[in-house]
Structure formats: C-alpha cells, structure tokens
C-alpha cells in the first residue's frame, strides 16, 4: 500500500526544498507511485486497487502527457531505462540472498532521477548544492536493508 505520508513529504521537499515547478512535482510523484506499485507486484505483495488505478493512469496517461516530461523526455528516458536495469540487477541479487551495499544503492535509482530533474530545472551549481538533500530523501538505511535479509 502506498504510504500517503511519504507522498506528502516527497511533494513538500520537491516544492519547497528543491523549488521544482508543479508539473515536475506531479511527474515525480506519479513515477514514485508507479515504481512502488510495480515493485509490490514483483515482490508478490498485496496491491491496493486505488494504488493500482493511480499507477495505471499515471504511467499510461498522466506521465506521458505531463509538460515537464514532454520538455525533457529525451533526457529522462535514458535515466529511467538505467534505473530499471539497476533495479532488476538489485532484485536479482536480493533473490539470491546475496545483498550488498551496491544492491542497496542500485535499488534506489528513483533518487538519481530526482537529482536529474533538479538539474534540468536549476543550473548545475544549484543542483550540486541540493544534491545532499536529495540523497537524504532515501528513508532506508543500509543497516536496515542488510538486516532484512539476515532475518530471511
């Protein structure tokens, strides 16, 4: 189930900390929802029907017609592609019960895309300043991640 508190805080950071335009915020939140639903499906976790409906509409309607996406699709698509490949490699390592620091980082490609969006909206010097705030958005620690597999 999609945690609405996480969606709220992501949106708040996107708007206030990163000063992203609303179309970029909406696109990033739709992407986050789609990723969460697809990951739940891949893991065999239950998916709330409302979350699934939002993901379907997000990936098939809202994201492709979003103004920010339309202006930056040529830059975003390769990043999304790489994030998917990294997620799959991380997922494979996790299924082999061989997680590591690299698989922990590779599963979080969404935040690479967030940083890229910041860099498309602002100049590089601002993106470099904001980078550490993007890094801190990731809510899971390496220790918690590794502990998850030691208990499996």
C-alpha positions as CSV (number, residue, x, y, z in Angstrom):
1,X,0.0,0.0,0.0
2,X,1.3,3.5,-0.9
3,X,2.2,5.4,2.2
4,X,0.4,8.8,1.8
5,X,2.8,10.4,4.4
6,X,5.7,9.6,2.1
7,X,4.0,11.1,-0.9
8,X,3.2,14.2,1.2
9,X,6.8,14.6,2.3
10,X,8.2,14.0,-1.1
11,X,5.9,16.6,-2.6
12,X,6.8,19.0,0.1
13,X,10.5,18.6,-0.5
14,X,10.1,18.8,-4.3
15,X,8.1,22.1,-3.9
16,X,9.8,23.8,-1.0
17,X,13.4,22.5,-0.7
18,X,14.1,21.9,-4.4
19,X,11.8,24.7,-5.8
20,X,10.5,22.4,-8.6
21,X,7.7,23.5,-10.9
22,X,4.4,21.8,-10.3
23,X,4.5,19.8,-13.5
24,X,7.9,18.3,-12.4
25,X,6.5,17.6,-8.9
26,X,3.4,15.8,-10.4
27,X,5.6,13.8,-12.8
28,X,8.0,12.7,-10.0
29,X,5.1,11.7,-7.7
30,X,3.4,9.7,-10.5
31,X,6.7,8.0,-11.1
32,X,7.2,7.2,-7.4
33,X,3.7,5.7,-7.3
34,X,4.2,3.6,-10.4
35,X,7.6,2.3,-9.1
36,X,6.1,1.4,-5.7
37,X,3.1,-0.5,-7.3
38,X,5.3,-2.3,-9.8
39,X,7.8,-3.3,-7.0
40,X,5.0,-4.6,-4.9
41,X,3.7,-6.7,-7.8
42,X,7.2,-8.0,-8.5
43,X,7.6,-9.0,-4.8
44,X,4.2,-10.6,-4.6
45,X,3.0,-8.1,-2.1
46,X,-0.7,-7.1,-2.0
47,X,-1.6,-4.0,-4.1
48,X,-4.4,-1.7,-3.1
49,X,-6.8,-1.3,-6.0
50,X,-6.8,2.5,-5.7
51,X,-3.0,2.5,-5.9
52,X,-3.1,0.2,-8.9
53,X,-5.6,2.5,-10.6
54,X,-3.4,5.5,-9.9
55,X,-0.3,3.7,-11.3
56,X,-2.2,2.7,-14.5
57,X,-3.4,6.2,-15.1
58,X,0.0,7.6,-14.1
59,X,2.1,5.5,-16.5
60,X,-0.3,5.4,-19.4
61,X,-1.9,8.9,-19.3
62,X,-0.6,11.5,-16.8
63,X,3.2,10.9,-17.1
64,X,3.4,10.8,-21.0
65,X,1.3,14.0,-21.3
66,X,3.0,15.9,-18.5
67,X,4.5,19.2,-19.7
68,X,7.8,18.7,-17.8
69,X,8.2,15.2,-19.2
70,X,7.4,16.4,-22.7
71,X,10.1,19.1,-22.5
72,X,12.7,16.7,-21.0
73,X,11.7,13.2,-22.3
74,X,14.9,12.9,-24.3
75,X,16.9,13.2,-21.1
76,X,14.5,11.4,-18.7
77,X,14.0,8.2,-20.8
78,X,17.7,7.1,-20.6
79,X,17.7,7.7,-16.9
80,X,14.5,5.7,-16.4
81,X,15.9,2.9,-18.5
82,X,19.1,2.8,-16.4
83,X,17.1,2.9,-13.2
84,X,15.1,-0.1,-14.3
85,X,18.2,-2.1,-15.2
86,X,19.8,-1.3,-11.9
87,X,16.6,-2.2,-10.0
88,X,16.4,-5.5,-11.8
89,X,20.1,-6.3,-11.0
90,X,19.5,-5.4,-7.4
91,X,16.3,-7.5,-7.3
92,X,18.2,-10.5,-8.7
93,X,20.9,-10.2,-6.0
94,X,18.3,-9.9,-3.3
95,X,16.5,-13.1,-4.6
96,X,19.9,-14.9,-4.4
97,X,20.1,-13.8,-0.8
98,X,23.3,-12.0,-1.5
99,X,22.5,-8.3,-0.9
100,X,25.3,-5.8,-0.6
101,X,25.9,-2.1,-0.3
102,X,25.8,-1.8,-4.1
103,X,22.4,-3.6,-4.4
104,X,21.1,-1.2,-1.7
105,X,22.2,1.8,-3.7
106,X,21.1,0.4,-7.1
107,X,17.6,-0.3,-5.9
108,X,17.1,3.5,-5.3
109,X,17.5,4.7,-8.8
110,X,14.4,6.9,-8.3
111,X,16.6,9.4,-6.4
112,X,19.0,9.6,-9.3
113,X,16.1,10.7,-11.4
114,X,15.0,13.2,-8.8
115,X,18.5,14.7,-8.8
116,X,18.4,14.8,-12.6
117,X,15.1,16.6,-12.5
118,X,16.6,19.2,-10.1
119,X,19.5,19.7,-12.6
120,X,17.1,20.2,-15.5
121,X,15.2,22.8,-13.6
122,X,18.1,24.6,-12.0
123,X,21.7,25.2,-13.1
124,X,24.4,22.8,-12.1
125,X,25.7,24.8,-9.1
126,X,22.2,24.7,-7.5
127,X,21.9,21.0,-8.3
128,X,25.2,20.4,-6.7
129,X,24.1,22.3,-3.6
130,X,20.8,20.4,-3.4
131,X,22.3,17.0,-4.1
132,X,22.9,16.1,-0.5
133,X,19.3,16.9,0.3
134,X,18.2,14.6,-2.5
135,X,20.4,11.9,-1.1
136,X,18.8,12.3,2.4
137,X,15.3,11.7,1.0
138,X,16.1,7.9,0.8
139,X,14.4,6.7,4.0
140,X,16.0,3.3,4.4
141,X,19.5,2.7,6.0
142,X,22.0,0.2,4.7
143,X,21.9,-1.5,8.1
144,X,18.1,-1.9,8.0
145,X,18.4,-3.2,4.4
146,X,21.0,-5.8,5.4
147,X,19.1,-6.8,8.5
148,X,16.0,-7.5,6.3
149,X,18.0,-10.3,4.6
150,X,19.7,-11.7,7.6
151,X,16.3,-12.5,9.1
152,X,15.0,-14.1,5.9
